[in-house]
């Protein structure tokens, strides 16, 4: 039976937000800075022992075993035989709902090779977004920038100059945005999105003025800005390249709605249910974005999130609504 997941909102994040997220979920507004919901997470917030991890419901309204521990105990059940044979108990996926109550800082994430060589991590951080409420995003450089100039802008916190170097793109509900590792980006105030990413909390922050963090101390992933900034893509993106990164999700498409380059990291299917549909077998995170449906016989209204183990096989969805189905890469 698919598992309905409660919200999992880490507290005291460094940026404001959470009201739109809670409205989408049908929950009371947050008391503080809770702009993210980490869904089916086996990943901790950077520097934390447990924060960020999803606890499975215990059946009585309380918290049960951590998903991380459940997957480690039986990876074949949760992830499937082929996935477990290739990657063991690594889900290869973190899914978030994110509500930008203020523009996020300009930042980037390292790729796999950099994360392994310099940080001892199993993954870098590629990410992609499905836009639920539109606004502005900033993505990719408009002109080439050398390392020295980039370092000077960071050291002196010349944030207006830095932001002006990025492409400014208007996004609308149903758009998708692919953010390759290393690409500079910032989500604008008011945007609500579903994010798929590699399961790491790794950010190289190029600005921090106006945010609840000490970027000079914490923005360089512990290796100093001289080294961390070498992970940032400093080559300009053309307008045509930005159009390849940001565009409406294809309609009636059976595969992932993200660009093909994202398939090596994760996949996202958009399913419109008009009577009945099938979520094919495999580890999946399902987000109901519209309507009221039944997932595996359980009522599922808009705003609910669900976890499907590979051992469940195909899952029948009935009713009328829309689903987003997040999956790890194909093994």
Phi, psi and omega in degrees: 000128174305149185253123174283129185258133172287168176298150179220080188254105176302137183275160170056047173287169189276356178228160184280158176146172177131337183295314179294322179299313181293324176297319177298320181281346184076035183239166178294149179300151181287156179279332184223210181277093179230067187275000185230144171241113181271112190259128180051048188270131169249019185243140176262153170300141183308126178086355182259154179276320186229337184301130182107336182285139177276130171260129179289145177300145182269002180092346180242017180091002180250186180270132178254214182294148174294139176303321179306316182285324178296317179294319180298326181285331183209071183297329180294318178301312186281316192254344182095155185297315183294318178297312182296325179295323182276319190237005180065226183268012178280114181292339180065020188206138166228131180244136179224147158265134184227129180240108182277097176283349170210160176301133177286158178291154173294129182204175177211169180231144181287160175272178184302315184296316180295316181298322179289315186288321189251340185238352181065029182259153181282340181219155161273212179214091163276152177210161175210153186235147167245120187279127177259320173230130191279181182161218183241140169234155178242128190207126173075147182282144176274341177213156177298144179227128180279164187297322182296315179296319179299315180297321179294319178298321179290312183299322182263002180051052177274071191290325179296318178296318181296312182296324180294340179282346184265150171295133175258122187232130173277132179239154185228159177307133182094353174282154173240148181227124178257124182243095180296156175305142178090342186282128177291140182199161174204132178272133182280158179302136176096350181278132171245131185213161169259126182247132168251138182207166169293151189279066175220152173249082187228112179226131172263110187266126179260351174214154180209000178296126181090005179243156184275064179200162175256087185295328179298328180268324190247357187276355187247023179048033172079010183238006181084147183292330180304319180273318185300321183291344176290346177278351185272134175289122184249006178272140180292152172252134175285166176300323179294322178294321177297322177298331177284335180273331185232118180194164177298143175298136179298141182267137178071019183271131183279332183268202180290142179278350179279160175303154185302331180298337180280345185300332180290347184247321184187169180221148177225122177256141173251121183240121172266122183258120176229078183111290180204149176208166180235129169269113187293157186302146178138157176301128184207149169249124184247129176242123177274115184261343182200147173085191176227124183226175171245126179248112183057030179091356180257137179294137185220106180271168176302138180097351179272154180234144189223147177245130180240123175280150179302326182293346178293337185073202178295140180244126180274132176243131180233159181113206178225126181172194180225139179237148164247128185243110182264136182222155170289175177297154176291134181288000000 
